[in-house]
Amino acid sequence: MKVKSEMKKFIKANESIIDKKDDEDKDICCICYQNKVSKLFIPCGHRFCSSCSEILEQNKNCPYCRSEILSII
């Protein structure tokens, strides 16, 4: 029980750092974890970097949801 309360204190004290890190991760490609996302798959809306998008486009389906890629913007 003590560990749980200590963990809550730690999270509360570092809440702004944790939230900022989560926001930064949203802009990083989930395939390569190196480049910023810059392409959007239509119609599903999943986002990837331009390098990964070129490779993924050849597959014709989004790697996340498997919906057909109609366009990339």
N, CA, C and O of each residue as an XYZ file, in Angstrom:
292
protein
N       0.810     -1.178      0.000
C       0.000      0.000      0.000
C       0.866      1.259      0.000
O       0.516      2.259     -0.628
N       1.996      1.207      0.707
C       2.891      2.354      0.767
C       3.464      2.667     -0.613
O       3.613      3.835     -0.973
N       3.781      1.638     -1.379
C       4.332      1.841     -2.718
C       3.320      2.568     -3.596
O       3.686      3.455     -4.368
N       2.061      2.197     -3.482
C       1.004      2.820     -4.272
C       0.880      4.309     -3.957
O       0.744      5.124     -4.870
N       0.925      4.666     -2.688
C       0.814      6.077     -2.319
C       2.056      6.861     -2.753
O       1.954      8.021     -3.151
N       3.214      6.229     -2.677
C       4.446      6.875     -3.141
C       4.402      7.100     -4.657
O       4.860      8.128     -5.157
N       3.850      6.132     -5.371
C       3.730      6.253     -6.823
C       2.779      7.392     -7.180
O       3.048      8.153     -8.109
N       1.685      7.513     -6.462
C       0.741      8.609     -6.695
C       1.407      9.957     -6.457
O       1.198     10.894     -7.227
N       2.207     10.066     -5.400
C       2.936     11.305     -5.105
C       3.906     11.638     -6.232
O       4.001     12.789     -6.657
N       4.624     10.629     -6.715
C       5.583     10.834     -7.794
C       4.884     11.323     -9.060
O       5.337     12.274     -9.696
N       3.791     10.678     -9.421
C       3.043     11.070    -10.619
C       2.520     12.486    -10.476
O       2.610     13.281    -11.411
N       1.978     12.806     -9.317
C       1.451     14.151     -9.079
C       2.560     15.198     -9.209
O       2.348     16.251     -9.809
N       3.724     14.919     -8.659
C       4.849     15.855     -8.695
C       5.414     16.034    -10.106
O       5.964     17.088    -10.425
N       5.279     15.010    -10.947
C       5.867     15.050    -12.289
C       4.823     15.077    -13.398
O       5.122     14.755    -14.547
N       3.617     15.457    -13.057
C       2.502     15.439    -13.996
C       2.782     16.250    -15.263
O       2.492     15.783    -16.364
N       3.331     17.434    -15.127
C       3.572     18.285    -16.296
C       4.632     17.680    -17.208
O       4.532     17.799    -18.430
N       5.634     17.043    -16.643
C       6.682     16.401    -17.447
C       6.098     15.212    -18.205
O       6.388     15.024    -19.387
N       5.286     14.418    -17.535
C       4.672     13.247    -18.163
C       3.755     13.675    -19.297
O       3.799     13.088    -20.378
N       2.924     14.689    -19.070
C       2.015     15.174    -20.105
C       2.778     15.713    -21.306
O       2.395     15.462    -22.449
N       3.851     16.449    -21.058
C       4.654     17.010    -22.151
C       5.270     15.891    -22.983
O       5.279     15.977    -24.211
N       5.779     14.854    -22.347
C       6.372     13.723    -23.051
C       5.331     13.020    -23.916
O       5.624     12.638    -25.049
N       4.122     12.845    -23.392
C       3.039     12.225    -24.164
C       2.723     13.043    -25.408
O       2.504     12.476    -26.478
N       2.698     14.372    -25.284
C       2.428     15.237    -26.424
C       3.535     15.128    -27.470
O       3.251     15.110    -28.668
N       4.785     15.055    -27.035
C       5.908     14.931    -27.962
C       5.852     13.603    -28.716
O       6.158     13.556    -29.907
N       5.470     12.544    -28.044
C       5.403     11.222    -28.665
C       4.365     11.154    -29.775
O       4.501     10.353    -30.700
N       3.334     11.979    -29.696
C       2.287     11.974    -30.711
C       2.815     12.430    -32.068
O       2.225     12.106    -33.099
N       3.903     13.167    -32.080
C       4.456     13.686    -33.326
C       5.567     12.821    -33.904
O       6.124     13.156    -34.950
N       5.897     11.725    -33.252
C       6.956     10.827    -33.724
C       6.321      9.623    -34.411
O       5.336      9.066    -33.927
N       6.890      9.235    -35.529
C       6.382      8.094    -36.294
C       6.416      6.826    -35.435
O       7.434      6.506    -34.821
N       5.300      6.119    -35.403
C       5.193      4.911    -34.573
C       5.823      3.685    -35.218
O       5.870      2.618    -34.607
N       6.306      3.827    -36.442
C       6.976      2.713    -37.111
C       8.478      2.772    -36.848
O       9.062      1.803    -36.363
N       9.107      3.910    -37.167
C      10.570      4.014    -37.040
C      11.020      4.669    -35.728
O      12.173      4.515    -35.326
N      10.133      5.385    -35.070
C      10.445      6.116    -33.821
C      11.623      7.078    -33.976
O      12.340      7.347    -33.012
N      11.819      7.593    -35.185
C      12.922      8.529    -35.409
C      12.463      9.846    -36.019
O      12.961     10.910    -35.650
N      11.530      9.781    -36.939
C      11.131     10.970    -37.691
C       9.782     11.484    -37.211
O       8.974     10.746    -36.648
N       9.565     12.772    -37.451
C       8.264     13.359    -37.135
C       7.247     12.924    -38.183
O       7.577     12.751    -39.356
N       6.004     12.751    -37.739
C       4.951     12.404    -38.684
C       4.705     13.570    -39.628
O       4.717     14.732    -39.223
N       4.480     13.236    -40.894
C       4.248     14.276    -41.887
C       3.231     13.846    -42.939
O       2.866     14.641    -43.805
N       2.776     12.614    -42.875
C       1.823     12.087    -43.850
C       0.603     11.525    -43.132
O       0.706     10.980    -42.033
N      -0.540     11.666    -43.767
C      -1.810     11.223    -43.213
C      -2.461     10.259    -44.199
O      -2.624     10.579    -45.376
N      -2.830      9.082    -43.714
C      -3.489      8.095    -44.564
C      -4.983      8.406    -44.626
O      -5.619      8.669    -43.606
N      -5.519      8.371    -45.815
C      -6.941      8.585    -46.048
C      -7.540      7.250    -46.450
O      -6.994      6.617    -47.354
N      -8.606      6.781    -45.855
C      -9.576      7.465    -45.020
C      -9.368      7.287    -43.521
O     -10.065      7.944    -42.748
N      -8.450      6.438    -43.067
C      -8.382      6.087    -41.640
C      -7.813      7.197    -40.758
O      -8.177      7.288    -39.585
N      -6.930      8.041    -41.291
C      -6.387      9.148    -40.515
C      -5.132      8.828    -39.718
O      -4.656      9.676    -38.961
N      -4.587      7.634    -39.867
C      -3.346      7.321    -39.149
C      -2.185      8.065    -39.792
O      -2.162      8.288    -41.003
N      -1.210      8.450    -38.944
C      -0.110      9.311    -39.403
C       1.229      8.611    -39.258
O       1.475      7.887    -38.293
N       2.107      8.850    -40.262
C       3.441      8.271    -40.285
C       4.404      9.281    -40.902
O       3.971     10.273    -41.490
N       5.702      9.034    -40.772
C       6.685      9.915    -41.417
C       6.692      9.632    -42.924
O       6.153      8.621    -43.376
N       7.297     10.517    -43.681
C       7.292     10.362    -45.135
C       8.067      9.119    -45.582
O       7.668      8.458    -46.541
N       9.162      8.795    -44.903
C       9.952      7.610    -45.284
C       9.147      6.330    -45.096
O       9.098      5.489    -45.994
N       8.526      6.181    -43.955
C       7.723      4.978    -43.684
C       6.485      4.946    -44.565
O       6.066      3.874    -45.004
N       5.892      6.108    -44.830
C       4.687      6.167    -45.664
C       4.947      5.624    -47.059
O       4.106      4.925    -47.625
N       6.119      5.946    -47.616
C       6.466      5.443    -48.952
C       6.497      3.922    -48.968
O       6.009      3.296    -49.908
N       7.060      3.338    -47.945
C       7.156      1.875    -47.857
C       5.775      1.267    -47.592
O       5.393      0.280    -48.220
N       5.037      1.863    -46.659
C       3.722      1.337    -46.278
C       2.704      1.445    -47.408
O       1.799      0.618    -47.517
N       2.853      2.458    -48.241
C       1.915      2.666    -49.349
C       1.928      1.479    -50.317
O       0.902      1.159    -50.918
N       3.070      0.835    -50.466
C       3.187     -0.315    -51.367
C       2.321     -1.477    -50.904
O       1.892     -2.296    -51.717
N       2.060     -1.553    -49.602
C       1.253     -2.622    -49.024
C      -0.243     -2.427    -49.292
O      -1.020     -3.379    -49.215
N      -0.642     -1.188    -49.607
C      -2.029     -0.820    -49.910
C      -2.982     -0.825    -48.720
O      -4.148     -0.461    -48.874
N      -2.516     -1.230    -47.534
C      -3.358     -1.222    -46.335
C      -2.607     -0.578    -45.177
O      -1.392     -0.727    -45.049
N      -3.334      0.131    -44.348
C      -2.758      0.743    -43.155
C      -2.280     -0.354    -42.207
O      -3.019     -1.305    -41.954
N      -1.062     -0.244    -41.679
C      -0.562     -1.281    -40.775
C      -1.290     -1.312    -39.425
O      -1.233     -2.318    -38.717
N      -1.964     -0.231    -39.068
C      -2.693     -0.178    -37.803
C      -4.072     -0.817    -37.891
O      -4.415     -1.698    -37.102
N      -4.850     -0.363    -38.856
C      -6.261     -0.779    -38.892
C      -6.591     -1.639    -40.111
O      -7.709     -2.140    -40.232
N      -5.649     -1.807    -40.991
C      -5.811     -2.634    -42.192
C      -6.809     -2.081    -43.201
O      -7.176     -2.783    -44.143
N      -7.261     -0.827    -43.026
C      -8.151     -0.285    -44.042
C      -7.327      0.075    -45.275
O      -6.138      0.384    -45.193
N      -7.992      0.023    -46.395
C      -7.343      0.310    -47.678
C      -6.886      1.773    -47.715
O      -7.639      2.674    -47.346
N      -5.657      1.996    -48.159
C      -5.124      3.344    -48.291
C      -5.594      3.890    -49.635
O      -5.182      3.404    -50.689
N      -6.447      4.888    -49.594
C      -6.950      5.491    -50.824
C      -6.080      6.667    -51.263
O      -5.955      6.966    -52.451
N      -5.484      7.322    -50.270
C      -4.660      8.498    -50.561
C      -3.766      8.781    -49.366
O      -4.049      8.368    -48.242
N      -2.687      9.491    -49.632
C      -1.789      9.933    -48.559
C      -1.562     11.421    -48.761
O      -1.176     11.870    -49.840
N      -1.812     12.178    -47.694
C      -1.594     13.629    -47.797
C      -0.622     14.074    -46.724
O      -0.302     15.259    -46.634
